[in-house]
Amino acid sequence: NSRLLWNEADQIVHLLIEWMKECRVVQQVEAAGSWRRGKETVGDIDLLVESHQPSEVMNHFVAWEHADHVMVRGDTKTSIRGPRGVQVDMRVVEKKSFGAAWQYFTGSKEHNVRLRSRAKKLGLSINEYGVSQLDQSGAKIIAGQSEKEVYKAVGLEWIPPELRENHGEFELAENNQVPKLITLQDICGDLHMHTTATDGEATLLEMVTAAIDRGLRYIAITDHSKRVTMARGLDATRLYEQWEAIDRFNESLASEEANSLVVLKGIEVDILEKGGLDLSDEVLSHADWVVASLHYGQQQSQEQITGRLLDAVCNPYVSCIGHPTGRLINRRPPYKVDLQRIIAAAADHVTCLEINANPWRLDLDDRFAAAAKEAGVKLAISTDAHSTAGLDVMRCGILQARRAGLEARDVVNTLPLQELKDVLQKHNKTT
């Protein structure tokens, strides 16, 4: 697949923006397209520059050290082939049109078609140069410098780029009901990660230190259970040993500082091929946070896989279902599962569903995460980190959640620890 994962495109976007900022005639530079909308994969990269001297901007652009070759060069638009073969389209516009151009080249196509037809009904026309009103003397541009004024000209609240897919955002924006989308700053904790006890690259201490560095208030250590033999998954004895180490950690952390990080005793327990879980309820009952995930028997029928997941959702000790569809973007399709049934059961049993923030997974995806919210299911955005650097993919999960229209209140790991524990209590009572 020639499309890049969002975070691969993101690295290129940042290099490009840094490079373009070095050009003295560049007033501002922004990226648009599917990267800006936070799509899980990106086909090509769209850059927008405000400048009065397009030819100097173009000279600077094509001199970028990572430009493979120039595909087409014009006065205000140039395309190059960049790293990993990605096409980068650069457009130069004037200040008065920057907002209109940024809106237009962000898309999506479906969103823009709807926006144009809305403008037309109001006797306006809208394109990358601005919003125009037609009168006797011709067309007069009435908005264009900022996106906000472009949307306002057609009677809409500004719409965040992640929602611009013509999936109901117009109805929200007409009524000033655009959700206050979740941000990275809303996250208090991370509830899925691994250590060297199984297949992680960092020790418990290293993961704790990295979490403190990132300002987290709590983390759950969720190493694999014994079924995952290739990761040296934990049996009950080794798990209890790890939990004792976590207890000691929490004691030493608490003595150092009143508001320090709390480490939750967790496990990523496997959902077995024949149904049931890889560790007994007796063992799981001592955990603070249990992620149940399906790693084996992915070729089974929809009925079998749905049944296995439903068992886990209904278990009183399972807090959350990990990567509920098992897909790997560009690599492996989701397994066959009736997610509507899983979502309905999760709502009944107050079981969380995960948005796994790993850029290869992003699972649940945006559409199913939106359906889960609609059903009243709480989501956990988790990194599934296998290294300290892995904690930084949280922002990829946040983007997916924003595309789903999620607000902070829809996500459990935005809660302070005590409120998270209250949610878990509720789950234990309803199952």
C-alpha positions, 0 to 999 in steps of 0.5 A, spaced: 500 500 500 503 506 497 499 510 503 503 512 509 501 511 516 499 518 519 505 518 524 510 516 518 507 522 514 507 526 520 515 526 521 515 528 513 510 534 515 515 537 520 521 536 516 518 540 511 515 545 515 521 547 519 525 547 512 520 552 509 520 556 515 527 558 514 525 561 507 525 569 509 519 571 504 515 565 508 509 569 512 506 562 514 506 555 512 501 550 514 500 543 512 493 541 509 489 534 506 488 528 510 494 529 514 491 535 517 484 531 518 488 526 522 486 520 517 490 513 519 493 513 512 496 519 508 496 519 500 500 525 499 502 531 503 499 538 501 503 544 504 500 551 504 505 558 504 503 565 505 508 569 501 508 575 496 514 572 492 512 565 490 518 564 485 523 565 491 518 560 495 518 555 490 526 556 489 527 554 496 522 548 496 525 545 491 532 545 494 529 541 500 535 536 501 529 530 502 526 532 495 527 526 490 525 530 484 521 535 481 514 533 478 511 539 476 513 546 477 509 552 476 508 559 479 504 558 485 504 550 485 509 545 485 510 538 486 516 534 488 517 527 490 519 526 497 521 521 502 518 514 501 516 516 494 510 521 497 508 526 493 508 533 496 504 539 493 506 546 495 501 552 494 503 559 495 497 564 496 496 571 499 494 573 506 487 575 504 486 568 501 490 563 506 484 561 510 480 559 504 485 556 501 487 552 507 480 550 508 479 548 501 485 544 501 484 540 507 478 537 505 475 532 505 472 532 498 465 530 500 465 536 506 467 541 500 462 539 496 457 540 501 460 546 503 459 549 496 452 547 495 450 550 502 454 557 499 450 557 493 443 556 497 445 563 500 447 566 494 454 565 495 460 562 491 466 559 495 473 556 492 480 556 494 480 564 494 475 566 498 467 566 499 464 571 494 458 575 493 455 576 486 452 583 485 451 587 479 458 589 479 461 582 479 463 578 485 466 581 491 470 577 496 467 577 503 471 572 507 477 568 506 483 570 510 481 565 516 478 559 516 473 561 521 470 567 517 469 562 511 465 558 515 462 564 519 460 567 512 456 561 510 452 561 517 457 555 521 461 555 527 468 553 525 469 545 524 475 542 527 479 538 521 478 531 524 470 532 523 470 534 516 468 528 512 460 530 511 458 525 517 454 529 520 458 535 522 454 540 518 448 539 522 452 540 529 455 546 526 449 550 524 446 549 531 453 551 535 453 544 537 460 542 535 463 538 540 469 540 544 474 535 542 479 531 546 486 533 546 492 530 549 492 535 555 486 531 557 489 525 558 491 523 566 493 516 565 495 510 560 492 503 561 496 499 557 503 498 556 508 492 557 515 491 560 521 486 560 517 481 564 514 479 557 515 483 550 517 490 552 524 493 551 524 497 558 523 495 565 518 497 570 522 502 573 524 505 566 516 505 564 515 509 570 520 514 569 518 515 562 511 516 564 512 521 570 517 525 565 510 525 560 506 528 566 502 522 567 498 521 574 497 513 573 499 508 569 497 500 568 502 495 567 499 490 563 504 485 561 501 479 557 499 472 560 502 465 559 498 464 553 502 468 549 508 464 549 512 468 544 512 474 549 514 469 555 507 471 558 506 471 565 503 465 569 499 467 576 506 466 580 510 471 576 504 476 575 503 476 583 511 477 583 510 483 579 504 486 583 508 485 589 514 489 585 508 494 583 506 495 591 513 497 593 514 502 587 507 505 589 510 506 597 516 509 595 513 513 590 508 516 595 513 517 600 517 521 595 512 526 593 504 527 595 502 528 588 506 522 585 504 517 579 500 511 581 502 504 578 496 500 577 497 492 577 494 490 571 495 484 566 493 483 558 489 477 559 488 473 553 481 471 550 482 463 549 481 460 542 475 455 546 473 461 550 474 463 557 480 467 559 488 465 560 488 466 568 482 465 573 477 469 576 481 468 582 487 471 580 484 477 576 480 479 582 486 482 585 488 486 579 486 494 578 485 494 571 484 488 566 485 488 559 482 482 555 485 481 548 484 476 542 491 474 539 490 467 537 484 463 533 483 470 528 481 465 523 475 463 526 468 464 524 464 471 526 460 467 531 466 464 534 470 470 535 464 474 537 462 469 542 469 469 545 469 477 546 462 477 549 464 472 554 470 477 556 466 483 556 461 480 561 466 478 565 466 482 572 474 482 572 475 485 565 476 492 565 477 493 558 477 490 551 484 491 547 484 492 540 477 489 539 478 488 531 485 486 531 487 489 525 493 492 523 493 497 518 496 496 511 498 489 513 492 485 516 484 486 516 480 485 522 477 479 524 470 477 523 466 480 529 459 483 530 462 489 533 454 492 534 453 486 539 460 487 543 458 495 543 451 493 546 454 488 551 459 493 553 454 498 555 450 493 559 456 491 563 460 498 563 466 495 560 471 499 556 473 498 549 480 500 547 482 505 542 489 502 541 494 508 539 499 504 536 499 507 529 499 500 526 492 499 530 488 505 531 483 500 533 477 501 535 477 505 528 473 512 528 467 510 526 466 504 531 469 509 536 463 514 534 458 508 535 461 506 542 460 513 544 453 513 541 451 507 545 454 510 552 460 506 552 466 509 555 473 508 551 480 508 553 485 511 549 492 507 550 498 506 547 500 499 548 507 501 549 513 496 548 518 501 550 519 508 553 518 512 546 512 508 545 508 512 550 508 518 545 503 514 540 498 517 545 497 523 540 495 518 534 490 515 539 487 522 540 487 524 533 482 517 532 478 519 538 477 526 535 475 523 528 470 519 532 467 526 535 469 524 542 470 529 548 474 528 554 468 525 558 467 519 553 474 517 555 476 514 562 483 515 562 482 523 562 479 521 569 482 523 576 484 516 579 479 516 584 473 517 579 476 512 574 476 507 580 469 509 581 467 507 574 471 500 575 466 499 581 460 500 577 463 495 572 464 490 577 457 491 580 453 490 573 457 484 571 
